């Protein structure tokens, strides 16, 4: 179980990450995100970083970056985190990245999933996931939810992070 932390803001810069030998191979990027209140985070984006809907991110886009809150980090400013999941803002969908228990409730207790036959459940490579998504780290893409605590929703799509 990964403890997902997030940072939301506007992309201010995208650069190639330069390796130890001084040369960048183009496979890793550094994406700087500023939250509008002066806080800045640099996300290290690698080929293993999952971009929801496989979107291209550019300077000026509003994004949320998710990282492992239990992973060790360098004590530098601005903070630099390896991005696990990146989400570009979309007014037509909500996204939650978290661990969901046996009741399909998120670890923070704020969202419970009601899976329907129309809910698409896939792996990060796009292939169908045929097992039970409970007790796993999930990326949940959904629309409206109830105002209850926890909020309940029927997701459009669930991406299982194996």
N, C-alpha and C positions, 0 to 999 in steps of 0.2 A: 504494500500500500504506500503510495507516494503522497506526501503532504503538499498539495498544490497551493502555491501562493501566486498572486497575480499583480500586474501593474498595468494601468490603463492610461493612455495618453496619445499624443501626436508624434508621428515619426519625424525626427528633425534631421537625421543623417543616416545614410547607409554606405558602409565602406567594406572593402575586402579586409579580412582579418589577416594580418601579416604573421607568418610562422616564425619559429625560433631562429631559422637561418636567414631571416630578413626577406624572404620571398613569399608572396601569397600565391596559393594554388587556385584561388577562385571558388573553392568549395565551401568556405566558411565566411560568413558575413558578420559584421558588427552593426546592429540596428539600435540607434539611440532614440529613446522615447522620453518625452517631457509631458508631465501631467497638467500643465497649466497653472500650477501653484508653485512652480520653481523646482520641483523634484525631478531628477533625471535618472534614468536607468539605461545601461547598455546591455542589450541582449546578444549573446553569441548564438548565431543561427548556423546550424550544421545541416548536412543532408539528412540527419535523423530527426530534425525538428519537423513536427507535423503542422502544416498550414491548413486550417479548416477551409474546405471547398477548393483547396489548391490555388488560392488567389495569389496574385502578384502584389506585393506591398511596395509603395513608393513614398517618398518624402511628402508630408502633408496628410497622409492617411491616419485615421484614428484606429488604434489597435489595442489589443490586450495580449500581453505576453504572460505565459504561465511557466513557472519554474519550480524545482523541487526545493521546498523550504527547509528540508533536512540535510541537503547537500552542503558540503563545506564551500565557502566562498572567500575570495580575496578581500582583504580589508582595504579597499581603495575607494576613492570617490571620482566619478560616480560609480555606484555599485555595478558589478558586471555579473550577469547570471547566464548560464547555459539555458536557452529556451527549449522547453519540451513541446509546447503548443503555442502557436500564434493565431490570433483571430482578428480579422479585419472587421470593423463595425459594419453591420448591415441592419437597416431599420426594420426589416421584415423577419428577423429571427433573433432569438436569444441563444446564448451558448453558456453552458456550465461544464467546467472540467473539474472532476472530483472523484473520490471513491464513493461508490454506492453500495450500501449493505444489503443484507438478505431481503429487506423490505423495499429495496430500490429507493432508499432515502439517502441523500447526500450526507457526507461526514459532518457538515456544519448544521444539519437539521433544517435546512431552508427549502429543499426541493424534494418532492416525492414523484416518482415516475409511474404512470399508468400506461403500460405498453398495449398497443392495439395491433390487430393484424396488419395495419397499414404502416406501422413503424418499421423503418428500414434499419436493420442491425448489421453492421459491417466491421471488418478489420481495417486497420490503417492503409492496407494495400488495396482496399475496395472490394475484397472478397466477402461473401456472406459469412456471418457468424451464426452458427446453428445451435450453440449451447445457451445456457441461462446467463444473462449479463449481470446478475446479482453478484455481490462481493468482488467487484472489480473496479479498476480505474476506468472511467468513461468520459467521452466527450459527448455531451447531450445537446442536440440542436432542436429547439422548440419554439413555439409561438406563444399564444396566450396561456396564462396560468391562473389558478384561483388566488384569492387574497388571503386564504387560510395560512396557518402556520403548522406544518410546512405547506408551502404552496404546492399544488398538484398540477401536473401537466401531462398531456399525451404527446411525447416527442415525435418530431418528424423523422429524425434520424439519430441513431446512437452509433458512435464509433468506439470500439473496444480497444483499449490500450493494453495489449498483451505483454 
